[in-house]
Amino acid sequence: MRWPKQKIGCLFDVQLGKMLSEKARTGNQYPYLANFNVRWGSFDLSCLNQMAFSEKEREKFVIKKGDLLMCEGGEIGRCAVWGDDQCSFFYQKALHRLRPLDDRMNPYFLYYFILHISTKGNLLKLAGETSFAHLTQEKLIDLMVPVPPRHLQDQICELLMSWDTAFEKTGKLMEAKEKRFSGLLNRFLNQGSMKDEWRRGKLRDVVEINKGQQLNVADMLDTGKYYALNGGIEPSGFTNNWNTPKNTITISEGGNSCGFVNFNTEKFWCGGHCYALNNLSSEVSHKYLYHFLKACERSLMSMRVGSGLPNIQKKDLQDFPVTFPSLSEQKQIVAVLDTGRQEIDILKKHAEAYRKQKRGLMQKLLTGHWRVAAREEVDSIDDMDEMDKTMDERAMKNG
């Protein structure tokens, strides 16, 4: 099904906000939305700037419920729909305000359409060729958008909002799990390290520290299949002729990442910008030391020296203080921390799946490739449930 298209200017009243000036800094100050306050689908009101608005300007630049606020520059097209009719806010010239002229267009449908074409890079093509890229009002009002029947717009928005809700809930749960995990790290490793029965020493006492190797042309031509690891980041396919033992811990020279390698193979390449820690003492668990160093990343970063790109020196890393309990207690701590990290990793995978599914849904629904049955066309609740199930299955398949 192909829907008719119309220019945004035929559907919305489009207006830029008030320009910030020295004069606006005097007189009665009112909060206004700037570019940085508008996120994709939401508003960040934690930091609001203020400037003067006359009575006439307040009437002209007030934001009303249902208005779509869009960034003119920066991340061009980033937008959100204002859903509050209780707070009085205004907006500056860096934002376009789009207000529906009538009920032909659901502003949330336009939001999802703008988000869709932005992910495809089409909005950048509309940017003006000046000192900085921006979306002019003239080009915005001429942008053609699909206009399906209003009841279909509402249903499409409702469906996509359910994905937004799932993504938001997953994000909040992930944030809570991260806070809990940080609390566990502090409890087990920082507070526990003050116990008299815990051993104390230097990192050199429990592990061998080696600098990684730079990749050269000869290494790249090697036919063997190895893994490359630089600063503990995700492994990727590389070729190299340097073998490093399994269960190696890596720390980047910059101190901003710590990784634990536990591949089934013992062959991987450790990059020249990180240290490889292996041959641990029998008194320390690999996983325990990994979690301990992860908890100490801020302390590791504070050890960096040099200008430009400061690095951790090998001697300073060898002298880094470590504390550890008995092996049996280490295993108990690792079991709890591993479980917490696995829960966070699973939530991250769910969030990424929701993002991909929503992107696939937008591609099909906003262009009319998939038809959404109107609710008055559904004979029963069972039919509606079956329709929703079919949409979910399509989303999973095409995510």
Helices and strands as residue ranges (DSSP letters): E 5-7, H 8-11, E 12-16, G 23-25, E 29-33, G 35-37, E 38-39, E 42-43, E 49-52, H 55-61, E 68-71, E 79-81, E 90-91, E 95-100, H 107-119, G 123-126, H 137-141, E 144-146, H 150-185, I 186-191, G 192-194, E 199-202, H 203-206, E 208-211, H 217-221, E 226-229, E 236-238, E 248-252, E 258-261, E 268-270, E 274-278, H 286-295, H 297-301, H 314-318, E 321-324, H 327-365, G 375-377, H 381-398
